Amino acid sequence: MIERRQADDRRKLELEGSAATLIQAMESGEIRLLYQPQYSPAGVIVGAEALARWDADARIGGEGGSRPMAGEALFALAESNGLAEALGNHLRAIAFASVAGWPDGLRMSFNVTAHDLGREEFVASLTQVLDASGCDPARLTLEITEQEVMRDLDNPAARLKRIRALGVGVALDDFGAGFCNFGYLKKLPVNCLKLDRSMIAGLGEDMRDLEILRAMIAMGRALELDVVAEGVETSGQRDLVIAEGCTSWQGFYGSGPIEEVKFLALVAR
């Protein structure tokens, strides 16, 4: 584990400061999206979460088989190079164009960073990418986390209201991992709660986890919010989140993040 962290740190340092490398990676398609399926209680795929990945080792002569750089680290690197906005627009263009061609009824959720929410022009750029894609906004859900809005609630709330006016959904991601400040739910125009995987991991082992899950789902229902369970890894966890009333679920029990062609093959089956 220590060696892997050291390798990751070394890789980041080698890439740090290389804006040209990031630009080339976007232009060449090295930075791509994977899709993690989301399932209804009946086991039908209803959509997917889009997740950014970059096989950065190819750029620095790393050995094959290394882990791709995931979204959080990738966006941190982009921000340090002044390319966070360009990367976000690049990935959203790919995602929106993809879902526009998916079978009817499938939705896509995608993550938005604190950097995006902090930009006054974010809604305008989002609208531009959306219009260019031809995608129905009702098929999209923007995911934010508590950490991204807790420092300054009013400005993100105002921008999210404008996004909701476009017809795009808004989900509060990783709910339960932080402070669970319920005041957010009063101010933010969310229509979905995504329960953090830490709330799912102990189901079937500790009754307190089940009671907390029930309370969260009951609150979501009372506020007329969809409730999505993340990190479902066993059949027992799946059965419990369904029995307690989650709207949908995702996790490795169903599928990990996969290429779009494999995702659409799963849908077809």
Backbone torsions as a table, in degrees:
resi	resn	phi	psi	omega
1	MET	NA	-45.0	179.7
2	ILE	-62.3	-42.8	-179.9
3	GLU	-62.8	-38.6	179.3
4	ARG	-65.5	-41.9	178.3
5	ARG	-62.8	-42.2	179.6
6	GLN	-62.3	-39.8	178.4
7	ALA	-64.7	-41.1	178.3
8	ASP	-63.6	-43.2	179.2
9	ASP	-63.5	-41.5	179.9
10	ARG	-64.7	-40.9	179.6
11	ARG	-62.4	-42.6	-179.2
12	LYS	-64.3	-41.7	179.2
13	LEU	-63.5	-37.4	-179.9
14	GLU	-68.4	-30.4	-179.8
15	LEU	-89.3	-21.4	-176.2
16	GLU	-56.8	135.6	176.8
17	GLY	84.1	1.9	-177.4
18	SER	-103.7	78.9	178.3
19	ALA	-62.9	-37.6	-179.1
20	ALA	-61.6	-37.4	179.0
21	THR	-63.0	-43.6	179.0
22	LEU	-64.5	-42.6	179.8
23	ILE	-61.9	-44.4	178.4
24	GLN	-62.8	-38.0	-179.7
25	ALA	-65.7	-37.4	176.6
26	MET	-67.7	-44.9	-176.7
27	GLU	-66.3	-32.7	-176.9
28	SER	-87.2	-9.4	-179.3
29	GLY	86.3	9.2	178.0
30	GLU	-65.1	-37.2	175.6
31	ILE	-84.5	118.8	-171.0
32	ARG	-133.3	176.0	176.4
33	LEU	-113.8	137.0	167.3
34	LEU	-109.7	161.7	-175.2
35	TYR	-129.9	124.5	176.8
36	GLN	-99.6	118.4	-176.1
37	PRO	-62.3	148.1	173.0
38	GLN	-117.7	136.6	-171.2
39	TYR	-116.0	145.0	172.5
40	SER	-78.6	167.7	175.8
41	PRO	-56.0	-26.9	179.6
42	ALA	-82.2	-1.5	178.6
43	GLY	88.0	11.3	179.1
44	VAL	-90.3	136.8	176.6
45	ILE	-71.0	122.8	-178.1
46	VAL	-109.7	-8.3	-179.7
47	GLY	170.7	-162.4	-179.0
48	ALA	-159.0	155.1	171.2
49	GLU	-97.7	129.4	178.3
50	ALA	-84.4	130.3	-175.8
51	LEU	-130.6	126.1	-177.5
52	ALA	-79.0	142.1	176.2
53	ARG	-142.8	146.2	176.0
54	TRP	-138.3	121.6	175.1
55	ASP	-82.0	72.1	-170.6
56	ALA	-68.7	-22.3	-176.0
57	ASP	-60.3	-28.3	179.6
58	ALA	-63.0	-25.6	-177.9
59	ARG	-78.2	-25.8	-174.0
60	ILE	-117.4	16.4	176.0
61	GLY	74.2	27.2	179.7
62	GLY	-74.3	165.1	179.8
63	GLU	-74.5	147.5	177.8
64	GLY	-63.6	153.5	177.7
65	GLY	91.9	-4.7	177.9
66	SER	-69.3	157.4	-178.7
67	ARG	-69.0	138.2	173.0
68	PRO	-65.3	153.1	174.6
69	MET	-74.5	125.2	-176.8
70	ALA	-87.3	175.3	-169.7
71	GLY	-54.8	-48.5	-174.9
72	GLU	-61.6	-48.1	178.9
73	ALA	-66.9	-37.1	-179.5
74	LEU	-63.9	-44.7	-179.6
75	PHE	-71.2	-32.6	175.3
76	ALA	-63.1	-41.3	177.8
77	LEU	-64.8	-42.9	179.1
78	ALA	-62.7	-41.2	-179.5
79	GLU	-64.4	-39.1	-179.9
80	SER	-66.9	-18.4	178.4
81	ASN	-105.7	9.4	179.4
82	GLY	71.4	24.2	-175.4
83	LEU	-119.7	15.7	-177.8
84	ALA	-61.9	-43.0	180.0
85	GLU	-64.9	-44.6	-179.9
86	ALA	-63.3	-42.2	179.7
87	LEU	-65.5	-44.3	179.3
88	GLY	-59.9	-46.4	179.5
89	ASN	-65.0	-38.0	178.7
90	HIS	-61.0	-48.1	-177.6
91	LEU	-71.3	-37.3	177.9
92	ARG	-65.3	-37.0	177.7
93	ALA	-61.4	-42.0	177.9
94	ILE	-64.6	-47.2	-175.8
95	ALA	-64.0	-46.9	-176.4
96	PHE	-66.4	-40.2	178.0
97	ALA	-64.5	-35.8	179.4
98	SER	-65.2	-52.3	-175.8
99	VAL	-65.5	-25.9	177.1
100	ALA	-62.2	-27.1	-180.0
101	GLY	-98.6	-0.9	179.1
102	TRP	-73.7	160.1	175.1
103	PRO	-55.9	148.8	-179.1
104	ASP	-55.6	142.5	176.0
105	GLY	96.4	-20.6	179.7
106	LEU	-78.0	137.3	178.7
107	ARG	-111.9	162.4	175.9
108	MET	-132.0	136.1	171.5
109	SER	-111.2	146.9	-178.6
110	PHE	-143.8	149.5	-175.2
111	ASN	-88.2	143.2	176.4
112	VAL	-121.0	134.5	-174.9
113	THR	-86.7	165.6	175.3
114	ALA	-61.9	-33.1	177.7
115	HIS	-60.7	-44.4	178.8
116	ASP	-62.4	-48.9	-177.7
117	LEU	-63.3	-25.5	-179.5
118	GLY	-81.1	-8.3	-177.9
119	ARG	-92.3	129.4	179.1
120	GLU	-61.5	-35.8	-175.6
121	GLU	-86.1	5.2	-174.5
122	PHE	-59.9	-45.0	-176.7
123	VAL	-63.0	-39.3	178.9
124	ALA	-64.1	-43.6	179.7
125	SER	-68.3	-36.8	176.5
126	LEU	-62.9	-43.5	179.5
127	THR	-62.5	-39.6	-179.8
128	GLN	-63.7	-45.5	179.0
129	VAL	-65.7	-39.0	180.0
130	LEU	-63.4	-46.3	-179.7
131	ASP	-63.1	-39.8	-178.5
132	ALA	-66.5	-29.7	-176.4
133	SER	-78.6	-26.1	-174.9
134	GLY	74.3	14.5	-177.5
135	CYS	-82.3	141.7	173.9
136	ASP	-69.6	119.5	-178.1
137	PRO	-57.9	-27.4	-178.1
138	ALA	-66.9	-11.4	179.6
139	ARG	-92.2	1.9	-173.5
140	LEU	-116.3	143.4	172.8
141	THR	-131.3	126.7	177.6
142	LEU	-90.2	129.0	-178.2
143	GLU	-106.3	129.0	176.0
144	ILE	-125.6	161.8	176.7
145	THR	-116.4	161.7	177.8
146	GLU	-55.8	-42.5	-176.7
147	GLN	-60.8	-27.5	-176.8
148	GLU	-78.3	-17.2	-176.7
149	VAL	-119.5	-10.4	-169.4
150	MET	-69.0	-26.7	-177.9
151	ARG	-74.9	-34.1	-176.6
152	ASP	-147.8	94.6	-170.6
153	LEU	-79.0	-36.7	-170.4
154	ASP	-65.7	-47.0	-178.5
155	ASN	-64.3	-49.1	175.2
156	PRO	-58.6	-38.7	-179.8
157	ALA	-60.8	-42.8	179.9
158	ALA	-64.5	-40.4	179.9
159	ARG	-69.4	-38.7	179.7
160	LEU	-66.3	-33.0	176.2
161	LYS	-64.5	-38.2	177.1
162	ARG	-67.3	-36.1	177.5
163	ILE	-68.0	-42.0	176.9
164	ARG	-61.2	-33.8	178.7
165	ALA	-65.8	-23.1	175.5
166	LEU	-73.6	-16.6	-176.1
167	GLY	102.5	0.5	179.5
168	VAL	-84.1	136.3	177.5
169	GLY	-76.2	161.7	177.4
170	VAL	-133.1	125.3	179.3
171	ALA	-115.2	139.2	172.9
172	LEU	-89.9	107.2	-171.7
173	ASP	-85.4	157.5	177.4
174	ASP	55.0	34.1	-177.1
175	PHE	-66.8	129.8	-176.8
176	GLY	104.1	-13.8	-179.6
177	ALA	-83.2	-25.8	-177.4
178	GLY	-106.8	-131.1	-174.2
179	PHE	-83.6	-14.1	-176.2
180	CYS	52.5	48.5	179.6
181	ASN	-75.5	106.2	-174.1
182	PHE	-70.0	-12.8	175.0
183	GLY	-61.7	-28.4	176.9
184	TYR	-58.2	-39.3	-174.9
185	LEU	-68.1	-21.8	177.3
186	LYS	-81.9	-34.5	-174.5
187	LYS	-94.3	-32.7	-175.7
188	LEU	-89.3	137.2	-178.3
189	PRO	-82.2	58.8	-178.5
190	VAL	-86.8	151.1	174.0
191	ASN	-122.1	6.8	-177.9
192	CYS	-153.0	141.4	170.3
193	LEU	-110.6	131.3	173.1
194	LYS	-108.9	110.8	-176.5
195	LEU	-72.3	131.3	-178.9
196	ASP	-62.9	149.1	-178.0
197	ARG	-61.1	-24.5	178.5
198	SER	-64.8	-23.6	178.1
199	MET	-80.7	-17.2	-177.6
200	ILE	-97.2	-29.8	-170.4
201	ALA	-58.0	-36.4	-175.5
202	GLY	-93.2	3.9	-179.1
203	LEU	-61.3	134.8	-177.9
204	GLY	89.3	-8.6	-179.4
205	GLU	-114.5	-34.1	-177.2
206	ASP	-134.4	120.8	-177.7
207	MET	-61.6	-26.2	179.6
208	ARG	-65.1	-35.0	176.9
209	ASP	-63.2	-40.7	178.9
210	LEU	-66.0	-40.9	179.5
211	GLU	-65.5	-38.5	177.0
212	ILE	-64.5	-43.7	177.5
213	LEU	-58.2	-46.2	-180.0
214	ARG	-60.0	-41.1	-179.2
215	ALA	-64.5	-42.3	-179.4
216	MET	-65.6	-42.6	179.9
217	ILE	-66.6	-40.4	178.2
218	ALA	-61.5	-40.8	178.0
219	MET	-64.2	-43.2	178.7
220	GLY	-60.9	-42.9	178.5
221	ARG	-63.0	-42.5	-178.5
222	ALA	-61.9	-32.5	179.4
223	LEU	-93.2	5.7	179.5
224	GLU	59.6	42.1	177.8
225	LEU	-105.9	145.8	168.0
226	ASP	-69.9	149.2	178.6
227	VAL	-127.8	119.1	-178.7
228	VAL	-111.2	131.7	176.9
229	ALA	-95.7	124.6	176.9
230	GLU	-99.9	157.6	172.4
231	GLY	74.7	28.1	177.9
232	VAL	-76.7	117.6	-173.1
233	GLU	-120.8	-8.0	-179.6
234	THR	-134.5	161.3	177.2
235	SER	-65.0	-33.6	178.8
236	GLY	-64.6	-43.3	176.9
237	GLN	-63.6	-42.7	178.3
238	ARG	-59.1	-47.0	-177.6
239	ASP	-62.4	-38.3	-178.5
240	LEU	-69.8	-44.0	-178.7
241	VAL	-67.5	-31.0	175.8
242	ILE	-70.7	-46.5	-178.1
243	ALA	-61.6	-33.4	-178.0
244	GLU	-83.9	-8.6	171.1
245	GLY	107.1	17.1	175.5
246	CYS	-62.5	142.5	-179.1
247	THR	-68.8	-39.8	178.6
248	SER	-158.2	173.2	-178.7
249	TRP	-148.4	158.7	174.3
250	GLN	-146.0	157.9	-179.3
251	GLY	155.3	174.2	-174.2
252	PHE	-68.2	-16.2	174.3
253	TYR	-64.2	-34.6	175.4
254	GLY	-85.4	-58.9	178.3
255	SER	-173.6	147.8	169.2
256	GLY	-80.5	-178.3	175.7
257	PRO	-63.7	133.5	-174.9
258	ILE	-136.7	163.5	176.6
259	GLU	-63.7	154.9	-175.5
260	GLU	-58.7	-40.0	-178.4
261	VAL	-62.9	-37.2	177.9
262	LYS	-72.1	-37.0	177.4
263	PHE	-61.2	-46.5	-178.5
264	LEU	-68.2	-29.5	175.5
265	ALA	-67.5	-38.7	175.2
266	LEU	-62.2	-43.3	178.5
267	VAL	-59.9	-43.7	-177.6
268	ALA	-64.4	-31.7	179.8
269	ARG	-77.6	NA	NA
